[in-house]
Amino acid sequence: MDTQNPSAPSRAQSAVAGNPTRSRHHTGGVIHENTRHTERFTVIGNHLTQHRELSLLAIGLGCHIQSLPTGAPADIKSLAARFKEGTTRIAAALRELETHGYLRRERVRTATGRILTRTTSCNQPGRRREATSSDCPAPRPRQAAADRAPQPRPRRALPAVPQPTRAAAVALHQQATDLLAGLRRHDPRLLLSATDTEHLAPGVIAWLEREVTPTTVRHALTADLPADALRRPAALLAHRLTAQLPPPPPYRTPDTPPLVRHALRSCDGCDRAFRAPQTETHCRDCRTATPFTR
């Protein structure tokens, strides 16, 4: 008979050209059962979740960081305590996110001199945020293997230090240099280069000119140091020399005879530098310990 079944398909349907959701060899795929979220959810772009160059760990870590509330810790140690991947893999994933513009990490100094890492999460790299005037960094272009060698970071200038009010004597400058060079004996992290010492020496001299003893200066520079590693010890010392600078000695009244400031001279007994008239040949300690006839 020529009667046809109108409900049966006339022929197999071929996949539509250019439609990636249709396949000639269909083996099954994901089926979504979606329910609309009304609370506790985060909007994350497919450019992150389906990124072709990020690892699966970096994608998952990026989604986790975007879901954190503002102020939540996102450093390597905190993330390693939360997940089981370990610090090495988490650090590598954070570098991936930073390379592609999803993270920005900056070193900032607190009012107490402590250095912390501030992490900024960018949900759309290169797009301007609506609420602020800052931009998320655009993804950095991928470099060839030959160009990925680590480049030395430019040295940042150290903070300014107090300057002496007059030309310092050679002995006073040497005393400040020796004090700075000896700080590493109190804390090995305070090992300073010759350039750092030259920069900090005027600040120490400014303290010594204000009639502060070297022991007091040394205590001010080494007391209550942060427990974390010191990335720039010279910058921390420069901050303390400026922030904790003591006031100058009290002014003398007009009726008080002017204070004579004698030049520095070496003691004939112990070779220590002291201030005294030219007629004195021994410091106070030597004069008290060993009386002598003039």
C-alpha positions, -999 to 999 in steps of 0.1 A, spaced: 0 0 0 11 36 -6 -3 49 27 25 66 47 26 71 85 25 109 90 39 106 125 72 89 115 102 110 105 108 109 68 147 106 73 173 110 99 181 146 107 217 156 101 236 180 124 232 216 115 265 230 102 282 255 125 261 244 155 286 231 182 258 218 204 248 192 178 270 162 171 268 134 145 281 109 171 261 119 202 274 102 233 255 121 260 264 153 278 256 173 309 220 181 317 213 211 339 186 210 366 188 247 377 170 263 405 172 301 409 193 312 438 178 338 462 206 340 488 243 331 493 253 331 457 281 347 436 279 357 399 310 344 381 316 349 344 321 320 320 353 337 308 368 324 341 350 291 345 357 281 309 391 297 306 412 278 281 446 286 295 440 285 333 444 252 351 414 236 368 429 244 402 434 281 392 398 283 379 384 267 411 406 289 433 395 320 414 359 312 419 365 306 456 382 339 461 355 358 442 329 343 466 348 354 497 335 385 516 356 417 517 384 414 542 386 376 543 422 362 542 433 351 508 470 345 514 488 313 506 489 301 542 452 307 548 442 290 515 465 260 523 448 257 557 414 256 539 422 232 511 444 201 508 464 210 477 493 225 496 512 258 495 532 250 463 502 242 441 481 271 456 510 295 450 512 284 414 475 288 409 476 323 424 503 332 399 482 320 371 453 341 382 476 371 386 491 366 351 456 366 335 444 397 355 420 380 380 442 389 410 464 418 420 487 414 450 505 444 466 528 448 496 515 475 519 529 489 552 507 494 582 509 524 606 530 502 629 556 494 602 544 458 596 543 447 559 512 429 547 500 415 514 468 430 501 449 409 475 425 424 451 401 401 432 389 412 397 359 395 383 363 411 349 400 418 341 405 450 322 370 464 329 364 495 350 347 490 383 314 509 387 319 519 423 355 530 423 379 547 399 405 519 399 408 494 372 414 457 373 446 449 355 442 436 320 455 401 314 492 401 305 500 387 271 516 353 271 554 354 265 576 331 247 596 306 268 628 325 261 612 357 275 599 342 307 632 344 325 628 362 358 638 398 355 653 417 385 629 440 402 639 477 402 651 488 436 626 511 452 640 542 469 642 541 507 621 565 528 637 598 538 654 600 572 660 630 595 690 650 586 716 665 610 713 702 618 750 708 613 780 692 597 787 660 616 822 653 630 840 623 615 839 605 648 801 610 651 795 597 616 817 567 623 798 560 655 765 560 636 779 537 609 792 513 635 759 513 653 740 504 621 766 477 611 762 461 646 724 457 644 728 423 627 742 410 660 709 417 677 688 404 648 703 386 617 675 400 596 690 435 600 719 429 578 724 461 558 743 468 527 768 496 524 743 517 504 716 512 530 740 521 558 750 553 540 714 563 536 705 556 573 736 571 589 723 608 588 692 597 606 712 581 634 734 612 637 702 633 640 693 612 671 728 614 686 728 652 681 697 653 703 717 639 732 704 604 728 728 576 737 737 549 712 721 523 734 688 541 732 690 544 694 699 507 691 669 498 713 645 520 693 656 502 661 656 466 673 627 465 698 594 448 689 603 438 654 576 419 633 578 382 636 574 378 599 603 380 574 616 415 568 616 421 530 631 456 533 648 460 567 664 493 557 630 507 549 617 497 583 647 513 600 642 545 580 605 546 591 615 542 628 642 568 626 616 593 613 585 583 632 602 580 667 626 609 664 628 624 699 624 662 705 655 684 707 669 692 741 650 719 760 659 755 751 679 775 776 665 807 790 681 840 780 696 845 814 714 812 813 750 814 801 753 798 766 762 762 766 797 756 753 798 725 731 834 712 730 848 693 701 852 656 703 886 643 714 900 609 722 907 598 758 944 591 765 934 563 788 907 542 769 908 559 735 871 566 737 856 598 721 844 624 745 837 661 746 859 683 768 881 713 767 916 710 752 930 709 787 913 676 795 932 644 783 910 617 800 873 610 799 852 611 831 853 574 837 891 573 835 894 604 857 872 587 883 888 553 882 924 563 881 933 597 897 963 613 882 984 644 886 985 670 860 
